[in-house]
Amino acid sequence: MLHNDDVVEVIATKRQGVVDSINSTAGVDNNWRVRFNDGREPLWLYFTNEAELKLVKCPQQDQGEPGFYPSRSIMD
């Protein structure tokens, strides 16, 4: 499943972009808006089939363990 801010590649064109909007109805993802920063037109495209996109990078996975971590231990 794709998330906002995921870097994706459009399989048909090999263009890379960022998912910047997900529209869903009743918990089912209906379309993903991908924003491109490569200077080519169109700047945005909507996709209704997730299989047309390939995940390149998921920033949510790069964040490590969820939660709060103090800069130093309170037991020092």
C-alpha atoms as one frame of an Amber mdcrd trajectory, in Angstrom:
protein
   0.000   0.000   0.000   1.316   3.426  -0.942   1.435   6.347   1.500   1.686
  10.110   1.174   5.286  11.216   0.535   6.306   7.845  -0.968   8.656   8.168
  -3.935   7.255   6.099  -6.796   8.074   5.312 -10.404   5.444   5.172 -13.119
   6.139   1.791 -14.692   5.021   2.811 -18.201   7.137   5.980 -18.447   9.879
   5.430 -15.824   9.141   8.914 -14.407   9.687   9.272 -10.677   7.479  11.370
  -8.472   6.032  11.719  -4.994   2.579  10.614  -3.862   1.108  13.846  -2.522
  -2.564  12.931  -2.203  -4.581   9.771  -1.699  -8.332   9.845  -2.174 -10.248
   6.997  -0.629 -13.822   5.992  -0.021 -14.856   3.704   2.828 -11.239   2.802
   3.528 -10.530   1.667  -0.041  -7.886   3.646  -1.926  -9.393   4.891  -5.177
  -6.667   7.064  -6.612  -3.210   8.397  -5.961  -1.986  11.785  -7.136   1.695
  11.782  -8.063   3.624  15.060  -8.262   6.639  15.202 -10.578   9.639  17.507
 -10.130  11.495  16.633 -13.319  10.439  19.777 -15.203   8.314  17.858 -17.711
   4.575  18.120 -18.227   2.227  17.123 -16.722   3.256  18.115 -13.209   0.626
  15.829 -11.618  -1.008  12.593 -12.676  -3.793  10.587 -11.043  -3.636   6.800
 -10.900  -6.536   4.493 -10.080  -4.493   1.301 -10.372  -1.702   0.954  -7.824
  -0.068  -1.687 -10.054   0.903   1.124 -12.470   3.280   2.468  -9.801   6.440
   0.989  -8.329   7.593   2.021  -4.856  11.106   3.497  -4.914  11.405   4.854
  -1.365   9.104   4.918   1.635  10.030   7.677   4.114   7.855   6.038   6.775
  10.216   3.036   6.843  13.278   5.277   7.261  12.045   6.717  10.563  13.048
   3.758  12.741  11.089   2.782  15.807   8.041   4.949  16.512   7.972   6.808
  19.808   9.850   9.411  21.811  13.540   9.033  22.545  15.230  11.544  24.870
  18.676  12.802  23.902  20.123  11.289  27.091  18.975   8.682  29.554  17.060
   9.802  32.644  19.006   7.207  34.635  22.378   9.042  34.328
